[in-house]
């Protein structure tokens, strides 16, 4: 078995923290929230691509079954649980607007791979599954870095693909959008291995590229067409990835293996499933004690709640991983 790369655990820990911060109120300017979002969830595509090895797969059908077990099983089990809770108590707690939603709407969204109402964060699982199904034959038949070029072209194809509902089924649009990140991690491992602070010149280069990428993510939605900014976002994220990865490798070098980072990386699906609900519970409790106005433009409270969610979810994720692994499509005793 290959030695576990601790930096991948750190990169997932940082990304998951940013995802939780993004979903925690209060929400800020759309452009800045978009920049935060693109430094969270999409980075998981990059990490997943780095770990994908097409030579280990025994044909497309077996690969499909393997990914279905790892992605579609938790997608289904968590949806069933939270759909039932939504029907029983969730709609009433959310208010009149939620109660007006037809009871079958979340079910149709689940079937279409767009579970917005019940499990919004699981758009990521739908997009990951779609992305890997598309990427597999590309990587199987193209060598070197050609898959990266194909991935970029597929991403840019969103400029010309008609905006029709079927493009959003199973988050096909997001799968195509973020495929360059997956392809970069997968077919450019030799380049990714150089994303370190090994020298001053290299460190300065990563900082400059990161500043440029973040600048593009923040400024372009305000200065140009938002649809154009949306399609160009992955390319901006790629500019930030060297610095992002170098930080994770610095943590690996100076901190070593971290059980916390490894656990969060392994239980990421559970974090995705539970985070919004825990954020909602904490928000409701704080609002009752301090009043809803406490969230107005309070970035410190936003970060405090997000960190609290990360801490509280940790034992819950461990318990599910250990005692209810079937929810995640796993066997008892496997990780």
N, C-alpha and C positions, 0 to 999 in steps of 0.2 A: 504494500500500500504506500502510495506517495506521501511524503511528509506534508502535513497541513501547513498552509501558508498563513501565518498569523495576520499579515497585513490585509488579507482579504476579509478577515473577521473585523478588523478595525474599520475598514472602508464601509462595511455593511453596518457597523454600529453607528458610525457618524451619519450615514445616509438615513438610517431608521430614526435617529434623533431628529434630523432635519424634517423628516416626514411628519413626525408627531408635532414638532414646532409649527409646521405649516398648517396643520389641521386645528391647532389650538387658537381660540379667540384671544384678542381681537384680530380681525383681518385688516391688512393695510393696503396701500396702493397696489393695484393689480400688477403693475410691472415688477415691483419689488417682490411681491408674493410669488410671481412666476419665476423669478430668479431663484428664490429659495426652493421652490418646487423642483426645478431642474437640477438642483444640487442634492436632491433627496432621492425620490423614487427612480428616476431614469438611470442613476448611477448603478442600481442593482442590475440593470441590463448589461452594463459593462462588466461587472463582476461575474455574472452568469456566463457571458461570452468567454471570458478568460478560462473558466473551468470546463467549458465544453470541448470534448475531444471526439471528433467524428470517427477516428480510427477505432475507438473502443465500442462503437455501436454495431450491432449485428443486424443491420438492415432497417429500413424505414419503418416497417410494421412494428418491430420490437421496440424501436425508439419511440414510436407513437404511444405504445402501451405503457412504456416506462414514464413518459412525460404525463400521460393521462393519470397514472397513479399518483405522481408527485404533485400535480397541479389541479386536475379536475376533481379528484376525491375531496381534498380540503375545500375547494371551491363549492362543491355540492353540500358537504356535511355542515359547514358553517352557515351556508345560506339557509338550509332547512331549519337549523336552530334559531337563527335570528329572524327568519320569516315568521316562524311560529310566535316568537316573542313580540314581533311587530303587530301581528294580528290580535294578540291577547291584550297587550298593554302599551306597546310602543306608539301606536297611532293616537291614543288618548293623551299620552304624556306630551306628544309633540305639538298638539293644538289642532284647531279647526282646519288649517291648510292641509295637514297630513291626513286628517280624517276624511277629507274630500277625495283622496286618491282611491281609485278602484282597487279592491282587494286582490285582483288578479294582475295588476300592473307590475308589481315586483317579480311575479312569477314569469311574465313575458320578458322582462328585462333579464332575468336569470338565463332563460333559454337563449336569448339573443347575445348573451355575453356582455351585457351592459348593466350590471347590478347596481344602479345608482341609488335607489331609495333605501334598500336594506343594507347593502354592503358596498358602499361606494368605492372604498380603497381597493376592492377586488377587481377593479378595472385592470390593475397591474397583472393579476394572474391570467385574465383572459388575453391580454396583450402579449404576455410572455409565451403562452401556449401557441397563439397564432404566429408569433414571430419565429419560434423555434421550428414549427411545422414548415414555414416558408424557407427558413435559412438552411435547414438540413440538406435538401437536394443541391442548393447553391454551393455549400461547403463540400459536399460529396463529389461534385463533378468539376469544381474549379479549385486550382491550387494557388499557393502563394497568397498574395494580397488582392487577387481579383475579387474575392467575395466582398471585400470592403468597398470596392468601386461599385459593385452591383447593389450593395446595401445603400450607398449614398444616392445612387440613381433612383432606387425604389423610394427612398425618403423624399427626394425632390419631385417625384412623380405626383405628390400630393398637390403640386401647383396646378396640374392639368386634370387630375381625376375629378369628375363631377361630384358635387356635394350631395350625394344621395344616401338614404338611410342604410343601404346594404354595406356601404363603406365603413360604417360604424359598428356593424355586427361583429361580435367578438373582438371589438376594438382593433379592427384591421387598420384603421387610420393611424392609431398610436403605435401599433406593431411596426408599420412601415416607417413611421416618423423616427422612432428610436433605434431602428435596426443598425444604423452606423455605429452606435455605441457598443452593441453586442458584437458586431463584426470587428471593431477595433480591438476589443479585448481578446477575441478568438484568434484572429489570423495575424496579429501584430504583437505576439507575446514577447518577442525579442526586443521590440521597441518599448513595450510596457515595463520590461525589466530594467530599463534605463531611467525610469521615472524615479529618481532618488535625489537626495541632496548631497551627492558624492563630491561635488566641487562647487566653488563659489559661482563660477560662470553658469553652471547648470542650474543652480538654485535661483540665480537672478532670472534666467530664461523662463523657468516655471512660474515665477512670481509675475513677470511681465505678461506672459500668456494668460495667466489666471485673471489678472486685472483687465486685460482686453476682453476675455470671454464674459466676465461678469458685467463689464460695461455694456457689451452688446445685449446681454439678457435684460438689463435694466432699462437701457435707453431706447432700443429699437421699438418696443411696443408703444412708446410715447411719441416717436418721431416718424414712423412709417406705418404702413398697413399692418394691422395686427395679425392677419392671416399669413402675411409674408414673414413676420417676426416668429410666428408659431412654427413654420416649416424650417426656418433657419436656426431655431433654438438648439437642436442637437449638435450642430457644428460649433456653436458657441460653448456648449458644455465640453466638447472635446478639447477646447483650448484650456479649460480649467482642470481637466483630468490629470495632467502631469503633476501639478501642485497637490491636488487632492490625494493622488496615489503616493506621492513622496511623503506627505504627512503620515499616512498610514504605515509606510515602511519605516519611517523614523520612530514611530511608536513601537513597531515590532522590534527594532534594534535596541531601543532604550528601555522598553517596558517588558518585552518578551511576550510569551503567550499569555493571554488573558482569558480566564474562564468566563468572565462576564461578556466580553466581546464575542467569544466563541458561542456562548449560549444564545445571545441575541441573534447572531448570524444563523444559527441552526433553527431557531424558533421564529424566524421572521414572519412567516405566514400567520402565526397566532397573534403577533403584534399588530399586523395589518388588520386582522379581523376584529380585535377587541379595542383598539386605541380610540376610535371615535366614540364608542359607547362609554368608555371610562372618562374621556374628556367631557362628554355631556353630563355625566353624573357629578364630576367635580365642579363643572361650571354651575350646575343647578344648586349645589351645596353652597358655593361661594356667593352666588347671587342672593340666596335666602338670608345669608348672614350679613353681607356687605351691601346688597342692592345691585341690580344689573349695571348701574353706571360705573361700577368699579372696573369694568373691562374696557371702558372707553380710553383708547390710545394708551393702554398700560402694557408696554412691551416687557417690563420686568415680570409682571404677573403672568404674561403669556409664556415666558421662558420657565418660570417656576412651576407652573401647571404642567408644562410639557415634560420637564425633568421628573416631576412627581409621577406622571403617567408611565414614564420609562421604568421607574423604580417599582411601582406597584404591579406592573405587568410582568415583571421578571419572574416572581415565584409562580404566578398563574401560568405563564408560558411553560415553565419547567414542569409543573404538575400535569399539564395537558400532554406534553411530550412524553412524560414517564408513564402516566396511568391511562391516558386516552389517546394513544398513538393512532388508533384507527380513524380518528377525526382528520388526521393528516395523511392518511394513506400509508401509514407505517405499521410495522409489526412491533410487538412488545420486545424491548431490549435492543432495538435498532435505532441508529441516529442518522 
